[in-house]
């Protein structure tokens, strides 16, 4: 009996998708840039079913790719084209909110829960799950954890790693690790959950998680600023940090190239200020205090910044709907960029003090390869993560052969990442590695780090069946 027959016998026909047309949507990323191959896609409903699928694939020596919302930007969530026997484990049917503990500020969820649904479930109990990103309407918790997703809330709440208390994982040998602790303190040996957070499905399939919750903010104040450059934005950030401390929940920077792409390509989006200003900042304060206190603090900081000549202009959100509208502008950057051209995405982070220098040097490096190309910049400035995206037009890109496209993208990315590395930064802050950045791993990670990661991979997955060819560079490198 072949693998598909065994899977159908175990799961039932409705949970095993076969045929080129039926599985096509699971084999390409949301931007349509990466195309993989697989013999089937499975749709388990329980952790035990995931374990059974893994056992069948292990016995047959078949590769396994765990898939959440498939919103990866690094070719991490689709199977490889050179592994046609792969079985995809898509967790879309695993979307239960298992439990809510308001007193403990925690909730237990299936890995297939969509991030936005988790946020809404927490809010229904006056709690906040703070991980927030543009794809939150489609990305899933398991994928967020597997990539240690960041987003716009990292400045105040940390990335996904800081908001996970426990995990349930199906291991490559088919066993289930129940680590769904709801504890803030548990000093009983290795904290195993941290091995799986950010492992991109290479060590196991995350099937459940205990998430950390926070008090739901009842008051918000928001402003949209225009500044002449990143240095001024950093100066204003420092003033907000001194005055507002933990109430500062978001500080997002974009250049006018990025803003105008959103305005042109995403319907219903409007700029709070003149879009010709060179740089724009979205700043949000939130807390459980009186809203008037936050508004007063916001105005105080911005009045001082204006007097010091740090701002070109500012607008204050005067309603909750306006706050939502402004966030929609920020969260529409990926949709706009997809429609505007071919962006060569990079995801570096550098120390905050180095952000202006990074942007200047990276722009010079990119223009040496792509003279005059528009450079899209959108940054989580409060944590130093700069999405630096040189852009080619569709016509320029499609005039190249696939080999030339790969070479150009690789050359640009490495040039940008070399600038970040020289400034004490990293080449991947929140998007992960997938298959796209394995060469960067070989260049920018020390041999000791890579050896340690390979040893961990071998200990968990000696058959090398889980998301093969991802995260780690090929041994030949």
C-alpha positions in Angstrom: 0.0 0.0 0.0 1.5 3.4 -1.0 1.6 6.5 1.2 -1.5 8.1 -0.2 -3.5 5.0 0.2 -2.4 4.7 3.8 -3.2 8.3 4.5 -6.7 8.0 2.9 -7.3 4.9 5.0 -6.2 6.7 8.2 -7.8 10.2 7.6 -10.6 9.6 5.1 -10.7 10.8 1.5 -12.0 14.3 2.4 -8.8 15.0 4.4 -6.3 14.0 1.7 -6.2 16.3 -1.3 -4.8 14.9 -4.5 -4.5 15.9 -8.1 -2.6 18.7 -9.7 -5.5 21.2 -9.8 -6.7 20.5 -6.3 -3.4 20.9 -4.6 -2.0 23.7 -6.7 -3.1 26.5 -4.3 -1.0 24.8 -1.5 2.1 24.6 -3.6 2.7 28.3 -4.3 3.2 31.2 -1.9 0.8 34.1 -1.6 2.8 36.3 -3.9 3.1 33.6 -6.6 6.9 33.7 -6.7 7.7 30.2 -5.4 6.3 27.0 -6.8 6.8 23.6 -5.2 5.7 20.0 -5.7 4.0 17.4 -3.5 2.2 14.1 -3.9 -0.7 15.2 -1.7 -2.0 17.7 1.0 -3.4 16.4 4.2 -5.9 18.3 6.4 -5.8 16.8 9.9 -8.3 17.9 12.6 -6.5 16.7 15.7 -3.0 16.4 17.1 -3.4 12.6 17.1 -4.1 12.8 13.3 -0.9 14.9 12.8 1.0 12.2 14.7 -0.5 9.5 12.5 0.4 11.3 9.3 4.0 11.8 10.6 4.3 8.1 11.4 3.1 7.1 8.0 5.6 9.5 6.3 8.4 8.5 8.6 8.0 4.8 7.8 8.0 5.5 4.1 10.9 8.0 4.2 8.7 10.7 2.8 9.4 14.4 3.4 6.9 16.5 5.4 6.1 20.2 5.2 3.9 21.7 7.9 1.8 24.6 6.5 -0.2 27.3 8.2 -1.6 30.3 6.4 1.2 30.1 3.8 2.1 33.8 4.1 5.8 33.3 4.2 8.0 35.7 2.3 11.0 33.3 2.3 9.8 30.2 0.5 9.4 28.5 3.9 5.8 27.2 3.8 5.6 25.5 0.4 7.3 22.2 -0.5 10.5 22.2 -2.5 10.2 21.6 -6.3 12.9 18.9 -6.1 11.0 16.9 -3.5 7.8 15.7 -5.4 7.1 13.0 -2.9 6.5 15.5 -0.1 3.3 15.3 2.0 2.0 18.7 3.1 0.4 18.9 6.5 -2.0 21.9 6.3 -3.4 22.8 9.8 -6.4 24.9 8.6 -8.9 22.5 10.2 -7.2 22.8 13.6 -8.6 26.1 14.8 -10.1 25.5 18.2 -9.7 27.9 21.1 -9.1 25.2 23.6 -9.3 27.2 26.8 -9.1 30.7 28.3 -7.7 31.5 31.7 -8.4 35.1 32.4 -6.8 35.1 35.9 -3.6 33.6 34.5 -3.7 35.8 31.4 -3.3 32.9 29.1 -5.2 30.9 26.4 -4.6 27.6 24.8 -5.3 27.4 21.0 -4.8 25.0 18.1 -2.0 25.9 15.8 -4.3 26.4 12.9 -6.1 29.3 14.5 -5.9 32.5 12.4 -4.1 35.2 14.3 -7.0 37.7 14.0 -9.4 35.1 15.5 -7.1 34.7 18.5 -6.9 38.5 18.9 -10.7 38.7 18.9 -11.2 35.8 21.3 -8.8 37.4 23.8 -10.5 40.8 23.4 -13.9 39.2 24.2 -12.4 38.6 27.7 -10.9 42.1 27.9 -7.4 40.7 27.1 -4.9 41.4 24.4 -2.8 39.0 22.4 -0.3 41.6 21.1 1.3 40.0 18.1 0.0 42.1 15.1 1.0 42.1 11.5 -0.4 42.8 8.0 -1.3 39.2 7.3 -3.2 38.7 10.6 -6.4 38.0 8.8 -4.9 34.8 7.2 -1.7 33.8 8.9 -2.0 31.1 11.6 -0.6 30.8 15.1 1.5 27.8 14.3 3.2 29.6 11.4 3.7 32.7 13.6 5.4 30.6 16.2 7.5 28.5 13.7 8.9 31.8 12.3 8.9 33.8 15.6 6.8 36.4 13.9 7.4 40.1 14.8 5.1 42.8 13.6 4.0 46.2 14.9 3.7 45.4 18.6 7.3 44.3 19.3 8.3 47.7 20.7 6.1 47.2 23.7 5.3 43.5 23.9 8.1 41.7 22.2 7.9 39.3 19.3 6.1 36.0 19.3 8.7 34.2 21.4 8.0 36.6 24.3 4.2 35.8 24.0 4.3 32.0 24.1 4.2 30.1 27.4 4.0 26.6 26.2 3.7 24.4 23.1 2.3 21.0 21.9 4.5 19.5 19.2 4.4 16.3 17.1 8.0 15.2 16.8 9.6 13.6 13.7 9.5 10.2 15.3 5.7 10.5 15.8 5.6 11.2 19.5 3.6 14.1 20.9 5.3 16.5 23.3 2.8 18.1 25.6 4.5 21.2 26.8 1.4 23.3 27.1 2.5 24.9 30.4 0.8 28.2 31.5 3.7 29.2 33.7 5.9 32.3 33.8 8.5 30.5 35.9 9.5 26.9 35.2 13.2 26.3 35.9 13.2 22.5 35.3 15.9 22.0 32.7 16.0 23.0 29.1 13.2 25.3 28.0 12.3 23.2 25.0 9.7 25.4 23.6 12.3 27.9 22.5 13.9 25.3 20.2 10.7 25.1 18.2 9.9 28.8 18.2 11.6 30.0 15.0 12.6 26.5 13.8 10.4 26.8 10.7 9.0 23.3 10.9 12.4 21.7 10.8 12.2 20.1 14.2 8.5 19.2 14.6 4.9 20.2 13.8 3.5 22.7 16.3 -0.1 21.7 16.9 -1.1 23.8 19.9 0.2 26.7 22.0 -0.4 28.4 25.3 -0.3 32.1 24.6 0.5 34.9 27.0 -2.2 37.6 27.3 -2.1 41.2 28.5 -4.6 43.7 29.8 -6.7 45.0 26.9 -5.9 48.7 26.4 -9.0 50.8 26.9 -7.5 54.1 25.7 -5.5 55.0 22.6 -3.9 58.1 21.2 -2.4 58.2 17.7 -0.6 60.7 15.5 0.9 60.6 12.0 4.1 62.6 11.6 6.0 63.9 8.6 9.8 64.2 9.1 12.8 64.9 6.9 14.6 61.7 7.7 15.2 58.7 10.0 17.5 60.7 12.3 14.7 63.1 13.2 12.3 60.1 13.6 14.8 58.6 16.1 15.1 61.8 18.0 11.3 62.0 18.4 11.2 58.3 19.4 13.7 59.0 22.2 11.4 61.7 23.6 8.4 59.4 23.5 10.3 56.7 25.3 11.4 59.2 28.1 7.9 60.7 28.5 5.6 57.7 27.9 7.6 54.6 28.7 5.4 51.5 28.4 2.5 53.4 26.9 4.4 53.7 23.6 2.9 50.7 21.8 3.9 51.4 18.1 6.4 53.6 16.2 6.3 52.8 12.5 8.4 54.6 9.8 7.9 54.6 6.0 9.3 56.6 3.2 7.1 58.4 0.6 7.9 55.7 -2.0 6.1 53.2 0.2 3.3 55.5 1.1 2.5 56.4 -2.5 2.5 52.8 -3.5 -0.2 52.1 -1.0 -2.2 55.1 -2.0 -2.0 54.1 -5.7 -2.5 50.4 -5.5 -4.8 49.7 -2.5 -8.3 51.1 -2.8 -9.8 53.2 0.0 -6.5 54.2 1.5 -5.9 57.9 2.2 -2.8 59.7 3.6 -3.2 61.6 6.8 -0.7 64.2 5.6 0.7 65.4 2.3 2.2 62.2 0.7 5.1 64.2 -0.8 6.7 64.6 2.6 9.9 62.4 2.4 9.3 60.3 5.6 6.2 59.4 7.6 5.8 58.0 11.1 2.8 56.4 12.7 3.0 56.6 16.5 0.5 55.0 18.9 0.1 55.3 22.7 -2.2 52.8 24.5 -3.0 51.9 28.1 -5.7 51.2 30.5 -5.7 54.8 31.8 -8.0 57.7 30.8 -7.7 58.6 27.1 -7.2 62.3 27.9 -3.9 61.4 29.7 -2.5 59.7 26.6 -3.7 62.5 24.3 -2.0 65.1 26.6 1.2 63.1 26.6 1.2 62.7 22.8 0.6 66.4 22.3 3.3 67.4 24.8 5.9 65.3 23.1 5.0 66.5 19.6 4.8 70.2 20.6 8.3 69.9 22.0 9.5 68.1 18.9 8.0 70.8 16.7 9.6 73.6 18.7 13.0 71.8 18.2 12.4 71.7 14.4 12.2 67.9 14.3 8.8 67.7 12.5 7.6 68.9 9.2 3.9 68.4 10.1 1.6 66.2 12.3 -2.0 65.0 12.4 -3.8 63.6 15.3 -6.4 60.8 15.0 -9.7 62.2 16.3 -11.7 59.0 16.4 -11.4 55.3 16.7 -12.3 54.9 13.0 -9.6 57.2 12.0 -7.1 55.2 14.0 -8.3 52.0 12.2 -8.0 53.8 8.8 -4.4 54.8 9.6 -3.4 51.4 10.6 -5.0 50.0 7.4 -2.5 52.3 5.5 0.4 50.7 7.4 -0.9 47.2 7.1 -1.5 47.5 3.3 2.2 47.8 2.4 2.6 44.2 1.3 -0.6 44.2 -0.8 0.5 47.5 -2.4 4.1 46.3 -3.1 2.8 43.1 -4.7 0.9 45.1 -7.2 3.5 47.8 -7.8 6.4 45.7 -9.1 8.9 43.1 -8.1 10.4 44.0 -4.7 13.6 42.4 -3.6 12.7 42.1 0.0 15.2 42.3 2.8 14.5 42.0 6.5 17.5 43.3 8.4 17.7 44.8 11.9 20.4 47.0 13.2 20.9 48.9 16.5 18.6 51.9 16.6 21.5 54.3 16.5 22.7 52.7 13.2 19.4 52.9 11.3 20.1 56.2 9.4 23.6 55.0 8.4 22.2 51.6 7.4 19.5 53.2 5.1 22.1 55.5 3.5 24.7 52.8 2.9 22.2 50.2 1.8 20.7 52.6 -0.7 24.1 53.2 -2.1 24.9 49.5 -2.3 21.5 48.7 -4.0 22.0 51.5 -6.5 25.4 50.2 -7.5 23.5 47.1 -8.7 20.2 48.6 -9.8 21.0 52.2 -10.7 18.1 54.5 -10.0 15.7 51.8 -8.7 13.0 53.0 -6.3 13.8 51.9 -2.8 10.8 51.1 -0.6 11.5 51.5 3.1 9.0 50.5 5.9 10.4 50.0 9.3 9.4 49.0 12.8 11.7 51.8 13.9 11.3 51.1 17.6 13.1 47.8 17.4 15.5 48.6 14.6 13.9 46.3 12.0 14.1 47.9 8.5 12.3 46.3 5.6 14.5 47.6 2.8 13.1 46.8 -0.6 14.7 47.8 -3.9 12.1 47.5 -6.6 12.2 46.5 -10.3 9.3 47.0 -12.6 7.4 44.0 -13.9 8.8 44.8 -17.4 12.4 44.9 -16.2 12.0 41.7 -14.2 10.3 39.6 -16.8 12.9 40.7 -19.4 15.4 38.6 -17.4 15.7 34.8 -17.5 14.9 32.9 -14.3 18.7 32.5 -13.8 19.3 36.2 -14.2 16.4 37.0 -11.8 17.9 34.7 -9.1 21.3 36.2 -9.6 20.0 39.8 -9.4 17.9 39.1 -6.2 20.8 37.3 -4.5 23.3 40.0 -5.4 21.1 42.8 -4.1 20.1 41.0 -0.9 23.7 40.1 0.0 24.9 43.7 -0.6 22.2 45.0 1.7 22.8 42.3 4.3 26.5 43.0 4.3 25.8 46.6 5.3 23.6 45.4 8.1 26.2 42.9 9.3 28.9 45.5 9.3 26.8 47.7 11.5 26.3 44.9 14.1 22.9 43.8 12.6 21.2 40.7 11.3 20.0 39.7 7.9 16.6 38.4 9.2 14.7 40.1 11.9 11.2 38.6 11.6 10.5 36.9 8.2 12.7 33.9 8.8 15.1 32.0 6.6 13.0 29.5 4.5 14.9 28.5 1.4 15.6 32.0 0.2 18.2 33.0 2.9 20.1 29.8 3.4 23.1 31.2 1.6 23.0 34.2 4.0 23.2 31.7 6.9 26.4 30.3 5.5 27.9 33.8 5.0 26.8 35.6 8.1 26.4 32.9 10.8 29.6 31.6 12.4 30.5 28.0 11.8 30.1 27.2 15.5 26.4 28.4 15.4 25.7 26.5 12.2 27.3 23.3 13.7 25.2 23.6 16.8 22.0 24.1 14.8 22.8 21.1 12.6 23.4 19.0 15.7 20.0 20.0 17.1 18.4 19.2 13.7 20.0 15.8 13.6 19.0 15.0 17.2 15.3 15.7 16.4 15.1 14.6 12.8 17.9 12.2 11.9 16.1 11.2 8.7 16.1 14.9 7.6 12.4 14.6 6.6 11.0 17.8 8.2 10.9 20.8 5.9 14.1 19.7 4.2 16.4 22.3 2.6 15.1 25.1 4.8 16.6 27.2 7.5 20.1 25.6 7.4 22.6 26.0 4.6 23.4 22.9 2.5 26.3 21.0 4.0 28.3 21.5 0.7 28.5 25.2 1.6 
